Each structure stands twice: as structure tokens, then as C-alpha cells.
Amino acid sequence: MSRIGTESAFEVLARARALEAQGKDIIHLEIGQPDFPTPAHIKEAAKRALDDGFTGYGPTAGLPELREAIASYVSRTRAIPVSAANVCVVPGGKPIMYFVMTALLEPGDEVIYPNPGFPIYESLVDFLGATRVPMPLIEDRGFSFDLDRFEQSLSPRTKLVVLNSPGNPTGGVISKQDLKRIADLVRDRDLLVLSDEIYSRIWYDEQPESITQFDGLLDKTVILDGFSKTYSMTGWRLGYGVMPLWLAAAVERLMVNSNSCTASFTQRAGVAALEGPQDCVDAMVAEFRKRRDAIVKGLNAIPGFSCTTPAGAFYAFPNVKGTGFDSRALADLLMNEAGVSCLSGTAFGDYGDGYLRLSYANSLENIEKALGRIRTVSHQWAK
């Protein structure tokens, strides 16, 4: 237990709630969940499922109808052949990380993963006794890898490569050209790729690509996706992995030992999400685009801040080295003095130092108010 980490967003949220309990007004830009309600047709499907008796145990790997719907959806959106047998349904996206890494990793195995990146990657590598190989994301490359460094980091002990595009915390998208080179570098190696595509529907200019499209990569890649971000279903705990059959059998074994199954009525809601109207997703992304443009413009007008425009997800990741503050101290100052709760870039790894993560999954009004509050305290670092 001494080796396992945590997710700082929840810790910062708890601190912000404690300040609110003391009467302080806090604008929440720390937590990564859409502020939109779950679409009505999805909620109605869950209600019908409850009335229809979907309240008992279901198959460990997921309801057949949901696995078929996922296979069809992934085949269509990634232009790859996927069958229901490749699909494992789990309670959220994180179990796919946990089960896949538990099935694959032994002490001494190396894992290449993005840094700054989702903190659970690093936490699980440490927990399982494997070896971290953090890959710094380069701001002027749209927060993609330095591919020469990536090539040099591959070794006979590399067991897993983690990709996340669009990415948390940066909002960066790995270009098709970069994905092709990564594919060429790993194709003939004895390793797997975990492609975290949980933000695959939240993009603004160029649709993100999946590494599974390249020859030989489908058989050595796990796609992680789910319903939390796309359909604003964070609390429903519904995610899935698409993977080679031999690994699906291992994940199913781990699933039966830990959760038995994912709640059946939420899976029926998942079918409705994939097969029902998608205008709710389009409307949400359109609103995120407006907020993205507003927060990037506002951050770039603050002394000491420099913010690239994120290509996906719903996070701004400004460079704050010009303030003279380290990331943690600046995040603390913004919460305590400005009433703006955000995350230090170091919450996502050592290479996040010098950055903040601000979630724009909040109203445009609150975003503008937060920007005004940050400007108000900026005299503390402005020269």
C-alpha cells in the first residue's frame, strides 16, 4: 500500500469543499467531469431496465447486447474489425487500466507513459513493482512525445506503452504522423499498447486517430473508452476495453474476482447511449469549444501565463513559469486568495512542473469570473 498513489483532483476538491464550508466562495476548475446532465433518453433507458428486472447479476464480461453495440461502435469509429468477444465491460475506465496492468506487469518490466499524464498510470506501475519510464510531453509539439526520445527509451524490458489522445491534463492530440511512427517502432516488439481514448469524442478541429488503424497494431493494443465523458455519465461507472482475446480472458478472470459484473441496468443505459441520438454529444462539444476559446484568450491576457489551445478534452494547461511561482504554490494561492480551485501540473507527474490544469467543464459565466479573480491577484507576480 505504500507504493500506490492517488488522484489529486479529488484531494483538491475536498480542500475546496472544506473552504466552502467555512463560507468562502470557490469556483471549481479542478474536477474533470462534464457539468451537463446525462441525456434524458439514457436515463429513461435505465429506468426501463429497472422496471424490466435488470437488477440481478449479469455476465462478467458484460451484457451481450452492450458488447455487440460497443463492437459495432468501435468498428465504425476506428475503421477496424472488432467482435463482441474482444470487448470487456467494467465499472468505469480505471478498471481497464488496473486489470490490464495487473495481468501484464511483473517487477522489472518497463512501462512508457505520458508525463504529465493521468496519475493512475504512474500509480499502478509503482503498485505492481514495475519500472516507470515517463515520457515528457512537449508543449511546442502539441503536447506529443519527443519521438527520438521515445525510440531511445524502448528496450527489451518494455512491456507496455501507454498513449492518451486527446490527453488529460494537456488537451493534446497525437497526430496521425506521430502515431504511425510509434506504430512502426513497436510493431515488431514483444509489448502491448494501452490506448486511452476516453476523450475520443471531445475534439475541436481534427478528429483524433487510433493507433489500431496501422498494420499489426490491432492485435497488440487495448483500447480504453467509456461513457463518463462523452455522455456525462461519470457517476454511472460504465467503461470498457477492446483487446486481443487472450487478454480479454485474463481481464474477465480479474473482473469476476473483484466485481462479479457491472450493474446491468447501467449497461442497458449504455446501449441507449451508443444507439440513440448523438445530438446531445455534439451540443456539449460545441459548448466546450466556446469555453475553450474564452479560457485560452483570458489566460493569455494574464501576466506570466501562456496557454496553447487544446485540441481535445476539456482542460486548459497554461505554462505559468513566467509568474516566478512553482506550480503547487500558485495553485494554493489561487484557491486561498482568489477562490479559484485548479490543479498544479505536478499532480500529473514531474514534467508538469511549471503548468496548471484548469477544467473548463463549468459555465462560461464562472470561467469569466475565475479569470477576473486570477487577474486580481496577478499583481503578486506581475513585474
N, C-alpha and C positions, 0 to 999 in steps of 0.2 A: 504493500500500500504506500510505502514511502516513495515509490517511483512514479506513481500515477499522478497526473496533473488535473487541471480543471478548465473550465471555460470562463474567462474573466468577465464576459458580458453579464453573466448572472450575478457575480460578486459586485460589480459596479452598480447594477440595477438595485441590489439590496441596499447598498450605501445611499443611493439616491432616494429610495423609499424611506430610509431612516431620516434623511434630512427633511423630506416632505412631512413626515410625522411630527417633526419639530416646527412645522409651519413655513418652511422655505419653499418657494415656487421653483420647480425644476422642469426644464424642457428635456425630454428623453430622446436623445440621439444615440443611445448606446446599444439597444437591443435590436437584433436582426430578425424582425418579423414584420410582415406586411400589416399595415394598420387598416386594411379593408376587411369587411365581414366575409365569411365563407359564402360563396354564391348560393342563392336560395334553392336552386334545383339540386344542389349537392346535399344540403341539409334535409330537403324533402325526401331524398332517396334514403338517407339514414333513418329518418322517422318511419318510412315504409318498411325498411328492413327490420326495425324493432317490432313493428306490428306483425310482420310476417314470420317472426320467430328466429331471426338471425342473432340469437343471444347465447348460443352454446359454443362448444369447441368447434373449430374448423380445421381443415387440413393444415399441417405445419408449414408447408411452403406457400400457402395462400389459396384462396378460393379459385377453382378452375376458371370461372368467368372473368375474374380480375387478372389472373395470369395471362389469359388469352388476350384481354384488352390491352395489357401492358405490352405484350409481344407485338401486337399489331401496331400500337402507337410507336414503339421504339423502331420497328422495322420501317415504318413510314417516315419518321422524322430523321433517322440517321442513314436511311437507304442501305440497310444491312438485313440479312436474313436472321430472324430471331424466332424461336419457338417458345411456347409456354414452359417447356421443360428447362429452359435457360433462366427462368425468372424465379426469384425468391422474394416473397413479400414479407416485410418485417415492420415492427412498430417504430417507424421513423427512419431517417437516413443514417444516423450514427451506428445502429446495429450492423449495417453492411460493413462499415469501417472495422468495427470491433470483431465481427465474425471472420471476415476475410483475413485480417492481420493475425488473428489467433490461429486460424487454420494454416497459415503460411510460414510465420516467422519463428525462428529459433535464435537463441543467443549467438551472436557473431554475424547474423545476416544483416545486410545493409539496406537501408530504405532511403531513397532520394525523394524529397518532398519540398514543396514550395515554402519559402520563408521570406517575408511574412506570409503566414498561411493559417488556415483553420487550426486552432490549437490542439484539437483532439488527435490530429495526425501524430504530432510530436509526443503527446501524452501516451498514446498506445505503443509507439515504438519503444519508449522508455519502459513502460509497464511490462512488455514482453521480453525485455532484455536484449533487444536488437540494437543496432548501431545507427544513430542519426547521421544522415548526410544532407544537411539543409542546403537548398539551392536558392541563393538570393534572387529575388525578382528585381528587374532593372527598370527603373522609372522611365527612362527615355526609350525603352523598348516596349512601352505599353504594359509594363509590369509582367513581361515574359522572362523566360530564362536567358542567361548567357549560355548559348548553346555550345560554345567551345568549352566552357567550364563544365557543362553537363556531360559532354563526351569524356572529359578527363576524369570525371567523378565515377563513371561506370567502372565496375570491377567484377571479377569472378564471384564476389560475395554479394553483389547487388541482387536482391531477391524481389524487391518491389519498387516501382516508380509511381508516385502519386502526382496526378495532374488535377487542376481545378480551374475550369474555364466555363463561364465567367467566374472570377475568383472573389473569394472573401479573404482579406478585407479590402483589396485594391480596386475591385470592379474591372480588373484587366481581363482581356480575352486573348487567348493564344491564337496566333494567326495560323491559317492553313499551311503556310510555308514552314513555320516553325514545327507544327505538328508532324509534317511529312519528314522533316529531318530527325525529329525524335523517333518516329516510327522506323526510319532507316537504321538508326543507331541501336535500337533494342530488338529488332525483328529476329535476329539470329541468336539472341542471348537467352539463357535459362532464367527468365524472370517474368513477372506479371506486371501489368499496369492497372492501377486503380484510378479510373477517370471519374472524378466527382463532378457531375453535371447537374447538380441540384438547381442551379440558376439558368438552365438551358433555355427557358422561355422568356427570360428577362434580359433583353438586349435592345440596343437603340439604333445602331447603324448597320453593322454587318453581322449576319447570323453566325453564332459560334459553330464551329465544326467539332466532330468527334473523331478521335484517333482511330476508332474502329473501322473507319472507311478505307484505310490503307491495307494493302495486301498483307495477310498473315497476322494482323493485329486483333481481329475479332476473336480468335482462339486464345489470345493471351491477355485479354482486357476484361475488367469488371467495370460495367457502367453503374454508377450510383445515381439514382434520381428518386423523386418522390413528389408529394403533394403539398408539402408545407409552404413553399414559397410561391409556386405557380398558382395555387388555388386558395392561398391564405388559409391553410389548414394546419398551422403549427401545433395546436393542441390536440389534434386528432391522432397524431402519431401514426403516420402511414407513409412508408417508403418502400423501396425495392432495389434489388440488384439484378443485373443481367450479366451472366457469367458462363464460362465453359461448364459442361455437365458434371465433370469430376469435382469441380469446386462447389457447384450447386448442391451436390450430395453432402459435402462437408458442412456447408452453411446450414442446410436443413438439419443435420445432426446437432449442431450447436444451438440452433433455434429451439429444437424440441427439449433440449436440456436446460434452457433458460426461460423461454416464454411460452412454450407449448404451441401457441399460434397468435396471430394478430387478430384483434377483435373483428368479428365477422360483419357487424353492421357498418363499421367504418370502411371495410373493404367494398361493401355494396355502394357506399358513397363514392369510393374511388372509381368504380365502373362508371357512375354517372358523371364524374368529373372528366374522364377521358373521352367518353362517348357523347356527352351533352354539348350544349352551346359553348363556344370559346370566346364570345364577345366580352365576357367578364375579364378574361386574361388580357385581351387587347386594351380594354379601358384602363385597367390597372397599370399596365406598362406605359400607356400614354400619359397618365398622371405622374408616374415616376419620372418620365422624361422631363416634364415641366419642372419638377422639384430638383432633378439633377442639374438642369441648366441654371436654376436660381441659386442653388447652394454653391456650385462651382464659381459662378460670377461673383457671389458675395464673399466667398473665401479668398479669392484672388484680389479683392479690394482691401483686405486686412493686412496691415504691415507685418512682414515676417512670414506670411503664408504664401504658398504656391501650390496650386491644385490642378492636376491634369484632369481631363474629362473622362470619367469612367465609361467604358464601352458596354458594361452589363452590370447585373445585380442592382443593389440599391444602397451603395456605400460610396462616400467621398473619402479619399485618402490623401489629405493635404500634407505636403512637406512643410514642416514648421521649424526647420533648422535655423531659419532667419530670425526667430524670436529670441534665440540665446537660451531658451529653456530646454531641458530634456523633456521627452515625451510624457513621462509619468508626472513630473512636476506641473507641466502645462495642463494636463488633463485634470489634475487635482485643483489647480487654480480656477479653471473654467467651471468646475462643479461648485466649488465652495464660494467663489466670489461672483461668478456670472450666472449661476443657476443653470448651466448647460452641462448635461451629462453625456460624455462621449468616452471613447476608449483610447488609451495610449497604444501606439503602434507596437510597443514591446509586448502587449498582450498576445501578439501573433508571432512572436519569435524575435530573436536578437536583431535581425535585419530590419525590423520595424521601427528601430530607434530613429527618432527624428521625424516621425509621422504621427498623425492622429487618425482614427477612424470615426466618421460621423455617419450614422444611418439616416438616410432621408425618407425612411418609412414613417413619416409624420406629416402633418398638414403643412401646406405652403405657408400658412399664417404663422405656425410655430417655427418653421425653418427661418422665416424672415425675422421673427422675434429673437431667435437664437443668434443669428448673425449680428443683429444690433447689440445684443448683450456682449458678444465677443469683442466687437469694436469698442465698446465702452471700457473694457478692461485692457485693451491693447496698449494703452499708454505705459503699461508696466514693462513693455519690452520695446516699444517703438522708439527709435532714435530721433 
